[in-house]
Amino acid sequence: MCLAIPVRITELLDDDRALASAGGIVREIDTTLVDDLRVGDYVILHVGYALSKLNEAEAQKTLEAMAAIGATGEVAEVTHEIH
């Protein structure tokens, strides 16, 4: 099963890497595929790669839906295993 999750950019490291937070876990991600990122932006993360930007309202809506079905613990585990 593939899972893409919303994460928030917490720090830009260079043009191709950033730190992102999900479920209280901060991990380094690849941002090569997304232009014009800023700290605080939300992106869809899949296997360590930011795929696209996501507005904050949509990110929160997705995270709330995941919490409602009990998937937040799984999100933290998956995010922790990315890098």
N, C-alpha and C positions, 0 to 999 in steps of 0.2 A: 504494500500500500504506500502511496506517495502522499506526503503531507506538506502543504505550504502554509506558513503561519505569518501573521502580522508581527513585526518587531519594530522597536523604536531605535533610531540611530542616536547613540549617546556620545560618540566621538568619531571624527574623521581622522584617519591615520595617514592616508595619502590619496591619490586619485583612484586607486583600485581597492582600497580596504577601509573598513570602518569597524567600530565596536557597536554592537546592537544588543538591546535588552529585551528579553521575553521571559515571563514567569519568574522574574527576579534574578535571572542568570544573564550575565553579559559575556558575549562571545565575539570573536573576530569573524567578520564576514567579507565576502568578495562583492564589490560594488561595481565591477566593470560594466555591467549591463544597464546601469541606471545613471542618467546624467543629472547634474545640478542638485546633488544631495546636500542637505544641511542638518546640523544637529537638531533633533526633535522631529525630523521627518519619520513617517512610518513607511515601511516597505514590506512587500510580500517576500518571505524567505523560503527557499527550497534548496535542500542539500548544501547549505552554506553560501548560496548565491542570492543576492537581492535581485528579484526579477522585475519589479515595477514599484513605483510609488503608490501609496494608498493614503487617502485623506484620513485625518484623525477620527472623524465621526464613524467612518466605515470600519476602521481598525478596531475601535472600541465596540462597535456593534458585533463584529466577528468574535472578538475576545469574550464578550458577554455570552454569546451563543455557545461558544466552546465551554465556558464555565458552567452554563446551564445543563449541558449534557455530561459534565464531569470530565471533560477532556483537558482541563488546565494542568493537571498533574502530568499527563502524557506529553503535553507541549513542553513542559519544563524538562522532562527526560529526553525528549527528542532534541531540543535545543542544546542541551548539555553534551550530547553525543556528536554534534555537528563537527567540531574541530578537535 
